């Protein structure tokens, strides 16, 4: 039986985590969502280090990445993902409150797949998350080998 690939949510704001999970539930997205709360934890997860040393070997189907993170910021996390042969093809979506043009430009220069500015009001936030989740988890077809799906 095929299992759905997991999504990695890198977000330090508990309210945004809760709203994201709620939005996924509202659109019946049943992919497993793994939540990490800072840049260092994201890298530990992706590189199988620390408490994540024994996590399953398959990569997430997509990474939803906040920019303003404790310990290591989102741009540095993106830089390290794109520098690694095993991770560089994973779709990364920056989800942030920053509308700074320099952040948008840097994200795309580093190879982000999409840059989404989080809406402030809840209904629009939910709609944005639903669209992102459905596209990257269900509609998008990544290159063979970028995401190892369990059978």
C-alpha positions in Angstrom: 0.0 0.0 0.0 1.3 3.4 -0.9 1.6 6.0 1.8 1.5 9.7 1.3 4.7 11.6 1.5 5.1 13.9 4.4 5.3 17.7 4.4 7.9 19.5 6.5 6.6 22.7 8.1 9.4 24.9 9.5 7.6 27.5 11.6 8.3 29.0 15.0 5.0 30.8 15.5 2.6 28.4 17.4 -0.4 30.3 16.0 0.8 29.9 12.4 1.5 26.2 13.0 -2.0 25.7 14.4 -3.7 27.7 11.5 -1.7 25.7 8.9 -2.6 22.4 10.4 -6.3 23.5 10.6 -6.2 24.7 7.0 -4.8 21.3 5.9 -7.5 19.5 7.8 -10.2 21.7 6.3 -9.2 20.7 2.8 -8.9 17.0 3.8 -5.1 16.9 3.1 -4.1 13.7 4.9 -0.4 13.9 4.3 1.6 13.6 7.5 2.8 17.1 8.5 6.1 17.1 10.4 6.6 20.4 12.4 10.0 21.8 13.4 10.3 25.1 15.1 13.6 26.6 14.2 16.3 26.5 11.5 18.6 24.2 13.4 15.9 21.7 14.0 15.0 21.8 10.3 18.5 21.0 9.4 18.8 18.3 12.0 15.6 16.7 10.6 16.7 16.9 6.9 20.3 15.7 7.6 19.2 12.9 10.1 21.1 14.5 13.0 20.4 14.6 16.7 16.9 13.5 17.7 16.1 12.9 14.0 19.0 10.5 13.4 16.6 7.5 13.2 13.8 9.1 11.3 12.7 7.4 8.1 15.1 7.9 5.2 12.5 9.2 2.7 12.6 13.0 2.1 9.5 15.2 2.6 7.4 15.8 -0.5 7.7 19.6 0.2 9.1 22.0 2.7 7.1 25.0 3.9 9.7 27.3 5.2 9.3 30.5 7.3 12.1 33.1 6.9 12.3 34.6 10.4 13.4 31.6 12.5 15.4 31.3 15.7 18.9 29.9 15.6 19.3 29.7 11.8 17.2 31.8 9.5 15.2 30.5 6.7 17.5 31.7 3.9 20.4 29.8 5.4 18.2 26.7 5.7 17.3 27.1 2.0 21.0 27.6 1.1 22.0 24.4 2.8 19.1 22.4 1.3 20.1 23.5 -2.2 23.8 22.8 -1.6 23.1 19.1 -0.8 22.7 16.5 -3.5 20.1 14.4 -1.6 17.9 17.4 -0.7 18.3 20.0 -3.5 15.3 18.8 -5.6 12.8 18.9 -2.7 10.3 21.7 -3.5 10.6 24.5 -1.0 7.9 27.1 -0.5 8.9 30.1 1.6 5.9 31.2 3.7 6.5 34.4 5.4 5.1 37.7 6.5 8.0 39.5 4.7 7.1 41.5 1.6 10.7 42.8 1.3 11.7 42.7 -2.4 15.3 41.7 -1.3 13.9 38.6 0.5 11.9 37.6 -2.5 14.8 38.1 -4.9 17.2 36.2 -2.5 14.8 33.4 -2.1 14.5 32.9 -5.9 18.3 33.3 -6.4 18.7 30.5 -3.9 16.3 28.2 -5.7 13.0 28.5 -3.8 10.1 27.0 -5.8 7.5 29.6 -4.5 7.3 32.6 -2.3 4.0 33.1 -0.4 3.3 36.1 1.8 1.1 34.9 4.7 -2.1 36.9 4.8 -2.9 38.5 8.1 -6.6 37.6 8.4 -7.5 34.0 9.2 -9.9 33.2 6.2 -7.3 34.4 3.7 -4.5 32.6 5.5 -6.5 29.3 5.4 -7.2 29.7 1.7 -3.5 30.4 1.0 -2.4 27.4 3.0 -5.0 25.1 1.3 -3.8 26.1 -2.1 -0.1 25.6 -1.2 -0.8 22.3 0.5 -3.0 20.8 -2.3 -0.6 21.9 -5.0 2.7 20.6 -3.5 1.3 17.5 -1.8 -1.2 16.3 -4.5 -0.9 18.0 -7.8 2.9 18.6 -8.2 4.8 15.7 -9.7 8.5 15.9 -8.5 11.4 14.4 -10.4 12.0 10.8 -9.8 14.4 10.3 -6.9 13.7 13.7 -5.3 11.1 12.2 -2.9 11.3 8.6 -2.0 7.7 7.4 -1.4 7.1 4.4 0.8 5.1 1.5 -0.7 
